[in-house]
Amino acid sequence: MYVSQIASFVRFTRPPGHDESYTVSLEQVESRLKAAWEMFGITQVMFQGGHNPKLRIEYYEDAFRLIRKKFPKVGVHALSASEIDMIS
């Protein structure tokens, strides 16, 4: 069961340059959180996006700063150990 849960979780993975790969802009982060807050009253957001070598630490800092400022009651569950390693 554990393996199948992981397999279903990572199915969205796409290699760089793939037609279905994308990066969420800060504006999209805000829009999605606003919708989730208004529709569902979320209390936490999971912020993991894989291993995009083009994203620098500033992207994550800006995203987390935006979330804290605009949605102070929403906790941020973010970044796996391998993502932190890649960003560093």
SULDA-V555152 format. One record per residue. N is the residue number from 1. RES is the residue in one letter. SS is DSSP state (helix for helix, strand for strand, loop for the rest). PHI is phi in radians with two decimals (none if undefined). Layout:
n = (N	N)
res = (RES	RES)
ss = (SS	SS)
phi = (PHI	PHI)
//
This chain:
n = (1	2	3	4	5	6	7	8	9	10	11	12	13	14	15	16	17	18	19	20	21	22	23	24	25	26	27	28	29	30	31	32	33	34	35	36	37	38	39	40	41	42	43	44	45	46	47	48	49	50	51	52	53	54	55	56	57	58	59	60	61	62	63	64	65	66	67	68	69	70	71	72	73	74	75	76	77	78	79	80	81	82	83	84	85	86	87	88)
res = (M	Y	V	S	Q	I	A	S	F	V	R	F	T	R	P	P	G	H	D	E	S	Y	T	V	S	L	E	Q	V	E	S	R	L	K	A	A	W	E	M	F	G	I	T	Q	V	M	F	Q	G	G	H	N	P	K	L	R	I	E	Y	Y	E	D	A	F	R	L	I	R	K	K	F	P	K	V	G	V	H	A	L	S	A	S	E	I	D	M	I	S)
ss = (loop	helix	helix	helix	helix	helix	helix	helix	helix	helix	helix	helix	loop	loop	loop	loop	loop	loop	loop	loop	loop	loop	loop	loop	loop	helix	helix	helix	helix	helix	helix	helix	helix	helix	helix	helix	helix	helix	helix	helix	loop	loop	loop	strand	strand	strand	strand	loop	loop	loop	loop	loop	loop	loop	loop	loop	helix	helix	helix	helix	helix	helix	helix	helix	helix	helix	helix	helix	helix	helix	loop	loop	loop	loop	strand	strand	strand	strand	loop	loop	helix	helix	helix	helix	helix	helix	helix	loop)
phi = (none	-1.03	-1.09	-1.17	-1.14	-1.13	-1.04	-1.25	-1.23	-1.68	-1.11	-1.36	-1.04	-2.34	-1.25	-0.95	1.48	-1.15	-1.00	-1.69	-1.40	-2.77	-2.16	-1.45	-1.29	-1.09	-1.11	-1.23	-1.01	-1.06	-1.08	-1.17	-1.17	-1.05	-1.10	-1.16	-1.13	-1.22	-1.42	-2.14	1.08	-0.98	-2.07	-2.67	-2.20	-1.70	-2.05	-2.37	-2.39	1.56	-2.17	-1.74	-1.16	-1.45	-1.53	-1.63	-1.00	-1.08	-1.03	-1.19	-1.03	-1.12	-1.14	-1.18	-1.09	-1.05	-1.09	-1.08	-1.26	-1.51	-2.35	-1.10	-1.60	-1.75	-1.31	-1.99	-1.82	-2.44	1.07	-1.39	-1.03	-1.21	-1.19	-1.06	-1.08	-1.14	-1.12	-1.26)
//
